[in-house]
Amino acid sequence: MRSETQRSPGEAGEMGRGRDPVKKQEQLFRRLRRLNSLLVAFSGGADSAYLAWAAHRVLGERVLAVTALSPSFSAHDRRQAESFVREVGLRHECIETREFDNPLYVANNPDRCYHCKTELFSELVRLAAARGFAAIAYGANADDLHDFRPGHRAAAEYGVLAPLLEARLTKAEIRELSLRAGLSTWERPAASCLSSRVPYGTPVTVENLTRIERAENILRELGFQQFRVRAHQDLARIEIAPAELPRALHLEMARALSERIKPLGFSYVTLDLEGYRQGSLNAALRKK
């Protein structure tokens, strides 16, 4: 489904370099106007929410936001996504994806995200064909080029557009523009699927993701905003944003975290002294 107007990341970079966020947004709107209709892969995070809002502003009812449900998508993230579509008035549907039926996904090798996105985009292609949508888009942004993102390959194979990337919008710019637009997602902490908490080479299981989700719910209940619980077999390694780390390191809080998370099936609970950083499990790949 590759559009003849779709550009490569390099071409997009030449277009967007040196422009302020508002001009990049104008470029994004122009790009979207050239589409007759659009399916947006929608997780409810800041990027996909901004893209869905922009598409809705330009194309109106010719946009459908689609959220994929599977064991790797937390109940919290689903509630966030459903709240946003009500807030903006977006057309929205949920579909089920079956990446856990694919042994290559469950094996959790470094290309896991490729298999996940292949499942997602193949389902969206079928949905677009059945409903007569002209194109599919997802929320990749310019910062994603600086990290390991196997899902980009799946997007290219299925002709899925990346309008934010084409406009060279960074995460910070997306947040700024979302704030200007009055979107509640402008300050939503970075989110990713639960499978991203499991180190490469450790099989992804529904049981493991369930205990990770429950552990992260505990952190949320305790008032933390940006965090990850990385499951290293029987060890829970907690990453918390540096600004929130002093509170987590307080003896009473550390004790509470240990006492509440261990019963989920962990023998050890530890705080990562480097704090939260996106894609921290990719650091092992860079050492090879």
Backbone bond lengths (Angstrom), bond angles and torsions (degrees), N, CA, C in turn:
res aa  C-N    CA-C-N  psi(-1)  N-CA   C-N-CA  omega(-1)  CA-C   N-CA-C  phi
1 M - - - 1.451 - - 1.527 111.70 -
2 R 1.299 118.84 22.00 1.451 121.56 -178.75 1.522 110.49 -63.33
3 S 1.326 115.06 125.58 1.453 120.36 178.84 1.514 109.91 -77.16
4 E 1.324 116.36 146.87 1.452 119.00 179.49 1.525 111.46 -68.76
5 T 1.347 116.59 -13.44 1.454 119.75 177.73 1.523 112.30 -99.30
6 Q 1.336 117.68 2.05 1.456 120.46 177.72 1.519 109.42 -70.49
7 R 1.332 116.87 139.09 1.451 121.40 -177.28 1.513 110.37 -114.56
8 S 1.315 115.09 155.39 1.451 119.70 175.57 1.523 108.91 -75.05
9 P 1.367 117.67 162.11 1.453 119.22 177.30 1.526 113.10 -56.62
10 G 1.324 117.25 -36.94 1.457 120.04 178.80 1.513 112.25 -63.96
11 E 1.330 115.80 -43.82 1.458 119.84 177.97 1.516 110.75 -64.41
12 A 1.324 115.37 -40.29 1.459 119.18 178.91 1.514 110.68 -62.81
13 G 1.336 116.82 -36.98 1.453 120.33 -179.92 1.507 112.06 -63.06
14 E 1.320 117.33 -40.52 1.458 120.10 178.55 1.517 110.65 -64.18
15 M 1.349 116.67 -36.52 1.457 120.17 -178.96 1.522 111.47 -68.84
16 G 1.340 117.02 -40.09 1.450 120.12 -169.75 1.508 115.39 -92.23
17 R 1.327 118.23 -12.85 1.453 120.98 -172.82 1.528 111.06 -61.71
18 G 1.338 115.00 131.56 1.445 119.96 173.47 1.517 115.18 83.50
19 R 1.317 118.84 1.33 1.453 120.29 -178.43 1.521 110.37 -95.29
20 D 1.363 115.61 147.30 1.455 118.28 177.74 1.523 108.64 -79.33
21 P 1.346 117.53 166.05 1.470 120.67 -174.55 1.520 114.44 -57.21
22 V 1.328 117.67 -39.01 1.463 119.69 -178.62 1.522 110.80 -64.61
23 K 1.326 117.21 -41.17 1.469 120.00 177.74 1.526 110.87 -66.57
24 K 1.318 116.47 -36.35 1.456 119.47 176.41 1.533 110.32 -65.17
25 Q 1.322 116.18 -38.16 1.461 119.38 177.38 1.525 110.65 -64.63
26 E 1.318 116.90 -39.87 1.465 119.74 176.82 1.517 110.55 -61.78
27 Q 1.328 116.66 -39.44 1.462 120.63 176.57 1.524 110.37 -63.24
28 L 1.338 115.96 -41.26 1.466 120.67 178.18 1.524 110.35 -60.60
29 F 1.325 117.50 -46.44 1.462 120.97 179.37 1.525 111.06 -60.00
30 R 1.334 116.95 -42.64 1.475 120.27 179.29 1.523 110.36 -61.94
31 R 1.326 115.54 -40.61 1.474 119.75 179.72 1.524 110.56 -62.67
32 L 1.317 116.06 -43.94 1.454 120.31 -177.30 1.528 111.79 -69.04
33 R 1.326 116.94 -31.64 1.468 119.79 179.97 1.521 112.13 -64.35
34 R 1.313 116.77 -23.36 1.466 119.55 -179.00 1.527 112.03 -78.02
35 L 1.321 116.45 -5.27 1.462 120.46 179.92 1.527 109.76 -96.32
36 N 1.295 115.38 142.12 1.466 119.33 178.94 1.528 111.19 -77.43
37 S 1.322 116.29 -38.21 1.464 122.43 179.36 1.522 107.30 -162.02
38 L 1.333 116.22 163.52 1.461 118.53 -170.90 1.521 111.83 -152.22
39 L 1.341 115.46 136.19 1.459 122.96 165.13 1.528 107.35 -97.37
40 V 1.321 117.29 132.86 1.465 121.26 178.29 1.522 109.04 -114.24
41 A 1.332 116.72 122.04 1.464 121.13 173.22 1.529 106.87 -68.66
42 F 1.317 116.63 114.40 1.460 121.44 -165.87 1.520 111.18 -123.85
43 S 1.346 116.09 111.67 1.460 120.82 177.29 1.518 112.22 -97.63
44 G 1.332 116.81 -16.58 1.453 121.25 -176.80 1.505 113.80 94.65
45 G 1.342 117.77 -1.52 1.455 121.40 175.45 1.526 111.16 -74.28
46 A 1.325 116.73 173.63 1.465 121.37 -175.13 1.523 112.22 -57.60
47 D 1.328 117.78 -40.34 1.462 120.70 -175.58 1.523 112.09 -71.68
48 S 1.328 117.24 -53.12 1.467 119.27 -177.56 1.525 110.64 -68.03
49 A 1.328 117.21 -30.72 1.467 119.91 177.81 1.534 110.35 -67.05
50 Y 1.317 116.89 -44.58 1.472 120.10 178.89 1.524 110.14 -64.05
51 L 1.321 117.49 -42.71 1.465 120.63 178.83 1.528 110.40 -62.32
52 A 1.327 117.27 -44.91 1.469 120.25 179.86 1.527 110.54 -62.77
53 W 1.331 116.82 -41.55 1.469 120.75 177.76 1.526 110.76 -61.47
54 A 1.344 116.33 -46.79 1.468 120.33 -178.79 1.522 110.86 -62.11
55 A 1.332 116.40 -43.43 1.456 120.02 179.73 1.524 110.62 -64.62
56 H 1.328 116.30 -41.01 1.464 120.44 178.71 1.521 111.17 -64.08
57 R 1.319 117.03 -38.86 1.458 120.88 178.91 1.522 111.06 -63.22
58 V 1.326 116.93 -37.62 1.468 121.28 -176.49 1.529 111.92 -86.29
59 L 1.338 117.07 -43.17 1.461 121.51 -171.14 1.527 114.16 -106.98
60 G 1.321 117.47 -9.29 1.462 120.20 177.91 1.519 113.23 60.49
61 E 1.319 116.06 -129.65 1.465 122.10 -175.16 1.524 113.24 -72.07
62 R 1.320 116.47 -2.98 1.477 119.26 177.40 1.525 111.56 -84.69
63 V 1.317 116.47 10.75 1.469 122.52 177.85 1.518 109.10 -114.83
64 L 1.324 115.86 136.65 1.456 121.66 173.81 1.528 108.41 -128.33
65 A 1.325 116.67 120.90 1.457 121.69 174.49 1.522 108.56 -86.48
66 V 1.328 116.58 131.24 1.468 120.97 -175.38 1.530 109.26 -124.36
67 T 1.316 115.50 124.53 1.463 121.82 179.22 1.519 109.68 -107.70
68 A 1.328 115.85 129.69 1.461 121.50 179.96 1.521 109.37 -91.43
69 L 1.321 115.98 127.49 1.464 121.88 179.62 1.524 109.71 -105.55
70 S 1.322 114.65 131.33 1.464 121.36 175.31 1.519 106.80 -161.48
71 P 1.336 118.91 174.25 1.468 119.74 179.43 1.525 114.02 -60.32
72 S 1.326 118.15 -16.95 1.468 120.23 -179.23 1.526 112.71 -86.67
73 F 1.338 117.60 -4.16 1.468 121.96 -179.73 1.522 107.69 -106.46
74 S 1.317 116.62 115.35 1.462 120.15 -171.96 1.517 112.04 -71.98
75 A 1.317 115.02 156.52 1.461 120.92 176.30 1.526 110.37 -62.84
76 H 1.325 116.49 -35.48 1.473 120.34 177.74 1.524 110.82 -61.44
77 D 1.329 116.66 -45.62 1.463 120.01 -179.96 1.529 111.10 -65.32
78 R 1.323 116.80 -35.45 1.466 118.47 177.39 1.529 111.05 -64.33
79 R 1.326 116.26 -42.62 1.464 119.05 177.90 1.524 111.20 -61.78
80 Q 1.332 116.65 -39.72 1.468 120.86 178.59 1.524 110.57 -62.80
81 A 1.329 116.49 -43.72 1.462 121.02 -179.15 1.524 110.81 -63.85
82 E 1.332 116.54 -45.01 1.465 120.24 -178.04 1.529 111.14 -67.19
83 S 1.322 117.05 -34.10 1.461 120.51 177.48 1.522 110.56 -65.49
84 F 1.331 117.04 -40.96 1.462 120.17 -177.66 1.525 111.89 -66.77
85 V 1.324 117.80 -43.09 1.471 118.75 -177.80 1.528 110.62 -65.86
86 R 1.329 117.18 -32.84 1.464 119.33 175.10 1.524 110.69 -67.30
87 E 1.307 115.65 -39.78 1.463 121.87 -179.35 1.527 112.27 -62.05
88 V 1.338 116.04 -41.14 1.464 121.03 -174.02 1.526 112.31 -94.91
89 G 1.339 117.12 -20.11 1.451 120.14 -177.18 1.508 113.71 82.75
90 L 1.329 115.98 31.76 1.460 121.54 -179.01 1.520 111.86 -80.33
91 R 1.318 116.33 144.67 1.462 120.35 165.70 1.524 106.75 -69.97
92 H 1.322 115.87 134.79 1.466 118.98 -171.48 1.515 110.44 -149.29
93 E 1.330 115.38 138.75 1.460 121.24 173.91 1.512 109.37 -138.91
94 C 1.325 116.24 154.93 1.459 122.72 173.39 1.526 109.07 -110.92
95 I 1.318 115.52 141.70 1.453 121.01 174.14 1.529 107.78 -126.75
96 E 1.303 116.75 159.40 1.462 120.74 175.66 1.517 109.50 -99.66
97 T 1.322 115.64 134.06 1.461 120.21 174.37 1.526 108.47 -113.13
98 R 1.318 115.26 154.64 1.468 120.43 -171.29 1.533 111.23 -124.28
99 E 1.319 116.47 47.00 1.464 119.11 179.18 1.525 112.11 -63.55
100 F 1.333 117.47 -23.80 1.465 119.42 -179.88 1.527 112.21 -73.10
101 D 1.319 117.11 -10.51 1.464 120.14 173.38 1.529 111.83 -79.79
102 N 1.325 116.54 -10.30 1.464 121.71 -176.95 1.528 109.26 -97.33
103 P 1.336 119.07 113.88 1.469 120.91 -179.37 1.522 112.96 -58.64
104 L 1.328 117.25 -28.56 1.465 120.25 179.79 1.528 111.28 -69.12
105 Y 1.314 116.40 -29.43 1.469 120.04 175.01 1.522 109.77 -74.94
106 V 1.307 116.76 -48.87 1.466 121.41 -176.94 1.522 111.08 -60.72
107 A 1.330 117.75 -34.27 1.468 121.54 -179.06 1.523 112.08 -60.66
108 N 1.341 116.93 -25.16 1.464 122.50 173.68 1.527 112.50 61.84
109 N 1.312 115.61 45.52 1.450 120.27 170.79 1.536 108.42 -79.15
110 P 1.333 119.09 172.01 1.464 120.32 -177.13 1.529 115.00 -57.08
111 D 1.329 118.02 -18.27 1.464 119.70 179.28 1.536 112.11 -94.90
112 R 1.329 117.59 18.54 1.466 120.51 -178.83 1.531 111.76 -53.06
113 C 1.320 116.71 -44.10 1.469 120.28 -176.88 1.526 111.37 -62.72
114 Y 1.317 116.60 -30.93 1.468 119.62 176.90 1.530 109.97 -61.76
115 H 1.330 117.59 -45.09 1.460 120.99 -178.70 1.531 111.15 -68.74
116 C 1.332 116.06 -35.49 1.463 119.60 176.77 1.524 110.60 -64.06
117 K 1.334 116.62 -49.30 1.458 120.39 -178.35 1.529 111.18 -68.46
118 T 1.321 117.78 -30.88 1.465 120.02 175.96 1.529 109.94 -62.20
119 E 1.324 116.75 -44.37 1.465 120.67 176.81 1.527 110.52 -62.00
120 L 1.326 116.78 -46.81 1.465 120.50 -179.07 1.525 111.61 -61.65
121 F 1.319 116.69 -51.15 1.461 119.35 -174.40 1.519 112.13 -69.66
122 S 1.325 117.17 -32.07 1.470 118.47 176.88 1.527 110.13 -65.00
123 E 1.338 116.84 -37.96 1.462 120.32 177.10 1.526 111.07 -68.24
124 L 1.323 116.92 -39.56 1.461 119.90 179.33 1.523 111.78 -68.54
125 V 1.323 117.40 -35.10 1.465 120.38 176.08 1.521 110.25 -62.28
126 R 1.348 116.59 -43.22 1.462 119.69 178.08 1.527 111.18 -64.09
127 L 1.308 116.29 -40.94 1.463 120.17 179.68 1.522 111.06 -66.33
128 A 1.319 116.92 -42.10 1.471 120.83 179.24 1.522 110.92 -62.38
129 A 1.330 116.30 -41.41 1.465 119.67 179.97 1.530 110.67 -66.17
130 A 1.322 116.51 -40.24 1.467 120.33 -178.35 1.522 111.94 -69.35
131 R 1.334 117.29 -33.11 1.461 121.31 -175.40 1.534 112.93 -99.70
132 G 1.315 117.29 -7.47 1.458 119.74 179.10 1.522 114.91 79.92
133 F 1.333 117.63 27.26 1.464 119.66 176.13 1.529 109.93 -80.65
134 A 1.332 115.48 141.17 1.456 120.66 -173.24 1.523 113.22 -79.12
135 A 1.341 118.14 -27.23 1.467 120.02 -173.84 1.522 109.96 -155.43
136 I 1.323 114.05 165.68 1.460 123.30 177.31 1.521 107.11 -127.36
137 A 1.329 117.32 142.68 1.459 120.76 178.35 1.527 110.26 -138.52
138 Y 1.317 114.98 154.91 1.470 120.14 174.50 1.522 109.04 -135.47
139 G 1.347 116.43 170.97 1.453 120.05 -166.65 1.508 117.41 -94.63
140 A 1.321 119.47 32.63 1.465 120.56 175.21 1.526 109.63 -60.84
141 N 1.331 116.64 139.27 1.464 120.34 178.42 1.518 110.62 -122.60
142 A 1.328 116.15 178.09 1.469 120.62 -173.39 1.527 112.18 -63.71
143 D 1.333 118.18 -31.76 1.462 120.19 -179.88 1.522 112.35 -67.49
144 D 1.325 116.95 -23.80 1.461 120.13 -178.61 1.522 112.66 -65.61
145 L 1.324 116.74 -17.85 1.460 119.82 178.77 1.521 111.93 -71.11
146 H 1.348 116.44 -14.71 1.462 120.16 -175.62 1.521 112.62 -96.19
147 D 1.322 117.82 5.63 1.456 121.01 178.65 1.522 108.60 -133.48
148 F 1.318 115.37 170.89 1.461 122.01 -178.97 1.518 108.69 -78.12
149 R 1.331 117.53 113.68 1.455 122.81 -175.76 1.533 110.27 -133.89
150 P 1.345 118.09 82.27 1.475 120.30 -179.35 1.522 112.94 -61.20
151 G 1.332 117.42 -21.69 1.451 120.12 -179.75 1.519 113.57 -63.05
152 H 1.342 116.93 -23.73 1.464 119.34 178.24 1.529 110.97 -61.00
153 R 1.328 115.90 -35.60 1.474 119.38 -179.22 1.532 109.92 -65.28
154 A 1.318 116.68 -41.47 1.471 120.05 178.07 1.524 110.28 -63.27
155 A 1.331 117.16 -40.71 1.464 120.52 178.90 1.518 110.93 -60.75
156 A 1.324 116.53 -42.84 1.465 120.14 179.29 1.524 111.27 -64.31
157 E 1.333 116.88 -40.00 1.461 120.68 -178.98 1.524 112.32 -65.46
158 Y 1.328 116.61 -31.67 1.466 120.31 -178.25 1.528 112.69 -99.84
159 G 1.329 117.23 4.73 1.461 120.09 177.99 1.512 113.61 67.91
160 V 1.324 116.85 29.58 1.462 120.94 -179.97 1.527 109.35 -81.42
161 L 1.313 116.13 131.25 1.455 121.77 -177.17 1.525 111.29 -78.32
162 A 1.326 115.95 152.89 1.466 122.85 175.29 1.528 107.53 -128.99
163 P 1.328 118.31 73.97 1.467 120.83 -173.87 1.528 114.43 -60.87
164 L 1.329 118.61 -33.67 1.457 120.29 179.08 1.520 110.59 -68.05
165 L 1.303 115.88 -37.87 1.457 121.07 177.31 1.526 110.40 -68.14
166 E 1.324 117.37 -41.13 1.458 120.93 177.87 1.525 111.08 -59.52
167 A 1.321 116.84 -37.18 1.460 121.10 179.43 1.526 112.30 -82.68
168 R 1.319 117.13 -1.49 1.466 124.49 179.80 1.525 111.65 60.38
169 L 1.315 116.46 36.04 1.454 121.02 177.45 1.527 110.22 -80.04
170 T 1.313 116.17 128.28 1.457 121.51 177.09 1.528 109.81 -88.77
171 K 1.332 115.78 168.80 1.463 119.67 178.13 1.532 110.84 -59.46
172 A 1.328 117.26 -43.94 1.465 120.22 -179.65 1.521 111.06 -61.85
173 E 1.330 117.03 -40.15 1.459 120.34 179.66 1.525 111.39 -68.49
174 I 1.317 116.59 -37.71 1.469 120.38 177.24 1.518 110.21 -62.94
175 R 1.319 117.23 -40.58 1.463 120.34 177.47 1.536 110.35 -65.39
176 E 1.318 116.74 -43.02 1.462 119.97 179.53 1.524 111.11 -61.77
177 L 1.323 117.17 -46.37 1.463 120.65 -179.73 1.525 111.70 -68.03
178 S 1.324 116.40 -33.98 1.466 119.96 176.59 1.523 110.59 -65.39
179 L 1.335 116.58 -39.88 1.460 120.30 177.19 1.529 110.36 -62.58
180 R 1.325 116.66 -45.05 1.460 120.54 179.19 1.529 111.01 -61.08
181 A 1.330 116.03 -33.65 1.468 120.36 -179.15 1.528 112.09 -82.29
182 G 1.323 117.19 -5.46 1.455 120.72 -179.96 1.508 114.05 78.10
183 L 1.326 117.51 24.75 1.462 120.97 -179.30 1.525 110.42 -84.55
184 S 1.306 116.24 132.73 1.465 120.70 -178.73 1.520 112.40 -65.72
185 T 1.323 117.25 -19.97 1.464 121.39 -176.86 1.526 113.19 -80.00
186 W 1.339 117.75 -1.15 1.468 119.28 -174.37 1.528 112.09 -58.82
187 E 1.346 116.44 -32.56 1.464 119.30 -179.00 1.526 112.44 -113.30
188 R 1.328 116.21 15.61 1.454 117.28 179.27 1.525 109.69 -65.03
189 P 1.331 118.28 131.48 1.462 120.51 178.90 1.526 111.38 -56.91
190 A 1.322 115.88 149.80 1.459 120.41 177.85 1.523 109.50 -55.15
191 A 1.324 115.61 136.45 1.463 120.61 -178.54 1.526 109.29 -127.55
192 S 1.285 116.30 151.63 1.466 121.89 174.82 1.517 106.95 -152.51
193 C 1.327 115.89 169.72 1.463 119.14 -175.48 1.527 110.75 -66.91
194 L 1.310 116.19 156.54 1.458 121.19 -178.36 1.525 112.34 -62.60
195 S 1.322 117.24 -28.08 1.466 119.80 -179.48 1.526 111.81 -64.06
196 S 1.333 117.21 -23.20 1.464 120.44 -179.99 1.519 111.95 -69.48
197 R 1.323 117.66 -7.47 1.472 121.45 177.92 1.525 112.46 -87.02
198 V 1.330 116.93 -6.70 1.468 120.91 -175.15 1.530 109.20 -102.77
199 P 1.328 119.25 125.11 1.460 121.43 -178.64 1.524 112.13 -58.43
200 Y 1.310 116.53 143.85 1.461 121.05 177.61 1.520 110.36 -54.79
201 G 1.326 114.47 139.43 1.460 120.33 179.90 1.514 113.53 95.08
202 T 1.321 117.24 -19.34 1.461 121.21 174.30 1.517 108.27 -92.26
203 P 1.315 119.39 120.40 1.471 120.23 -177.22 1.523 112.34 -54.87
204 V 1.317 114.79 141.82 1.464 121.21 176.97 1.526 108.10 -87.41
205 T 1.303 116.76 119.86 1.461 120.81 179.26 1.525 109.44 -123.57
206 V 1.315 115.62 154.72 1.466 120.57 177.83 1.529 109.86 -62.41
207 E 1.325 117.38 -38.27 1.465 121.37 179.59 1.528 111.04 -60.51
208 N 1.335 116.01 -44.77 1.457 119.58 -178.89 1.528 111.08 -66.31
209 L 1.329 117.01 -42.20 1.462 120.08 -179.71 1.525 111.10 -65.96
210 T 1.322 116.37 -33.13 1.464 119.68 178.66 1.520 111.01 -63.52
211 R 1.331 117.43 -44.00 1.465 118.32 -179.29 1.521 111.41 -71.49
212 I 1.335 117.67 -31.40 1.464 120.24 174.66 1.528 110.08 -64.33
213 E 1.325 115.91 -45.17 1.472 119.77 179.83 1.521 110.71 -61.34
214 R 1.311 117.38 -42.91 1.464 120.77 -179.95 1.533 110.83 -65.94
215 A 1.339 116.88 -37.50 1.466 120.24 178.16 1.530 110.67 -65.56
216 E 1.324 116.66 -41.48 1.467 119.41 179.76 1.526 111.13 -69.42
217 N 1.322 117.33 -30.71 1.463 119.74 174.55 1.528 110.92 -63.16
218 I 1.324 116.53 -35.77 1.466 120.36 177.59 1.526 110.30 -64.11
219 L 1.337 117.16 -44.78 1.468 120.62 177.75 1.524 110.71 -60.20
220 R 1.325 115.54 -39.51 1.471 120.30 179.00 1.528 110.28 -65.24
221 E 1.331 116.55 -42.61 1.469 121.07 178.86 1.524 111.30 -62.89
222 L 1.325 116.73 -30.82 1.462 121.15 -179.89 1.525 112.62 -82.82
223 G 1.335 116.30 0.84 1.455 120.23 172.64 1.507 116.49 96.12
224 F 1.346 118.42 5.71 1.458 120.07 178.33 1.531 109.80 -78.89
225 Q 1.332 116.14 148.80 1.455 121.61 -173.37 1.529 113.52 -105.80
226 Q 1.329 116.91 -48.11 1.469 120.96 -176.28 1.511 109.13 -121.17
227 F 1.324 116.78 116.51 1.456 120.39 -174.63 1.523 110.45 -162.38
228 R 1.316 114.68 167.81 1.461 123.41 169.98 1.525 107.73 -143.88
229 V 1.322 116.17 145.55 1.466 121.31 168.48 1.517 106.23 -110.54
230 R 1.317 116.70 108.97 1.464 122.61 178.68 1.535 107.78 -92.66
231 A 1.327 116.52 125.86 1.460 121.21 -175.10 1.520 110.71 -98.95
232 H 1.317 116.28 103.82 1.465 122.32 176.45 1.527 107.71 -100.02
233 Q 1.313 114.69 78.03 1.458 122.26 -175.43 1.534 109.82 56.86
234 D 1.347 118.91 -110.96 1.465 118.92 -176.86 1.526 112.81 -93.41
235 L 1.340 116.69 12.76 1.465 121.34 178.15 1.520 109.77 -114.82
236 A 1.323 116.81 127.45 1.461 122.14 174.69 1.525 108.42 -98.69
237 R 1.332 116.49 113.35 1.468 121.02 178.37 1.525 108.00 -100.03
238 I 1.308 115.95 114.20 1.460 120.97 -175.38 1.521 110.07 -96.07
239 E 1.323 115.71 123.92 1.460 121.61 172.32 1.524 107.80 -104.51
240 I 1.318 116.43 126.83 1.460 122.02 178.75 1.519 108.40 -126.97
241 A 1.322 116.48 141.48 1.465 121.21 -178.60 1.525 110.04 -50.66
242 P 1.344 117.58 138.40 1.470 120.75 -177.05 1.526 113.81 -50.82
243 A 1.331 117.47 -37.23 1.467 119.62 -179.35 1.525 112.19 -65.85
244 E 1.327 116.98 -25.43 1.467 121.29 -178.85 1.524 112.44 -99.39
245 L 1.324 116.78 -7.41 1.466 120.77 -173.51 1.532 113.19 -63.23
246 P 1.341 119.73 -39.91 1.472 118.05 179.75 1.530 112.88 -56.26
247 R 1.310 117.21 -37.97 1.469 120.32 178.70 1.527 110.70 -65.87
248 A 1.342 115.79 -39.18 1.465 119.39 179.64 1.519 111.97 -68.23
249 L 1.346 116.18 -29.63 1.455 120.50 -177.59 1.527 112.83 -81.77
250 H 1.308 116.75 -9.36 1.458 119.45 175.39 1.526 108.91 -60.16
251 L 1.310 116.77 136.82 1.468 121.23 -171.44 1.524 112.48 -55.16
252 E 1.320 117.56 -44.30 1.466 119.64 -177.85 1.527 111.49 -66.42
253 M 1.345 116.49 -40.22 1.465 119.40 178.70 1.521 110.56 -67.22
254 A 1.325 117.32 -42.59 1.467 120.47 178.91 1.519 110.43 -59.55
255 R 1.320 115.98 -40.33 1.462 119.88 178.61 1.531 110.58 -65.43
256 A 1.328 116.85 -41.57 1.468 120.71 179.63 1.519 111.00 -62.94
257 L 1.338 116.70 -41.88 1.461 120.41 178.70 1.522 110.71 -60.98
258 S 1.316 116.17 -45.45 1.460 120.09 -179.37 1.524 111.44 -64.24
259 E 1.327 116.50 -45.52 1.458 120.31 -176.22 1.520 112.60 -66.40
260 R 1.328 116.92 -31.26 1.463 119.35 -177.05 1.527 113.00 -89.74
261 I 1.323 117.69 -28.12 1.467 120.09 -175.42 1.530 112.12 -90.96
262 K 1.302 118.82 -33.42 1.468 120.35 -179.87 1.531 113.36 -54.92
263 P 1.332 119.32 -42.26 1.477 119.39 -178.69 1.521 114.32 -63.24
264 L 1.326 117.82 -11.40 1.463 120.39 178.69 1.528 111.86 -76.12
265 G 1.324 117.17 -8.03 1.458 120.26 179.10 1.510 113.46 121.87
266 F 1.333 117.32 17.95 1.458 121.58 178.57 1.533 109.32 -109.49
267 S 1.324 115.54 137.57 1.467 119.90 176.01 1.519 111.42 -84.10
268 Y 1.344 115.84 -27.54 1.457 120.89 -177.24 1.529 109.28 -135.17
269 V 1.329 115.77 146.09 1.460 122.50 175.00 1.519 107.31 -129.94
270 T 1.324 116.70 126.00 1.456 120.25 -177.07 1.521 110.80 -133.77
271 L 1.342 116.27 150.07 1.461 122.35 174.58 1.513 108.91 -99.46
272 D 1.318 116.93 128.99 1.464 122.39 177.66 1.526 108.50 -77.83
273 L 1.318 117.32 119.51 1.463 121.30 -174.88 1.522 113.42 -71.55
274 E 1.319 118.03 -13.85 1.465 120.16 174.68 1.521 111.75 -81.85
275 G 1.312 116.79 -13.02 1.455 120.22 179.64 1.521 112.50 78.37
276 Y 1.330 114.28 -176.90 1.468 119.38 -179.10 1.520 110.76 -69.33
277 R 1.328 116.06 136.20 1.469 122.81 168.51 1.511 107.19 -149.35
278 Q 1.319 115.02 135.91 1.460 120.67 -174.85 1.525 110.59 -65.89
279 G 1.329 115.89 135.65 1.457 120.85 176.86 1.511 114.01 69.68
280 S 1.322 118.26 31.20 1.470 119.77 -175.59 1.526 112.25 -62.87
281 L 1.331 117.67 -28.68 1.464 119.18 179.92 1.520 112.45 -70.42
282 N 1.332 117.10 -15.59 1.467 120.32 176.61 1.529 111.54 -73.38
283 A 1.335 117.24 -14.57 1.465 119.76 -180.00 1.524 111.37 -60.25
284 A 1.331 116.50 -33.45 1.467 120.04 178.29 1.523 111.69 -64.14
285 L 1.337 116.83 -31.48 1.465 120.39 178.81 1.520 111.45 -69.41
286 R 1.340 115.51 -37.22 1.466 119.16 -177.98 1.514 112.78 -70.07
287 K 1.327 117.80 -18.54 1.448 121.22 179.98 1.523 112.35 -82.23
288 K 1.344 116.82 -13.27 1.474 120.31 -176.11 1.516 110.86 -86.04
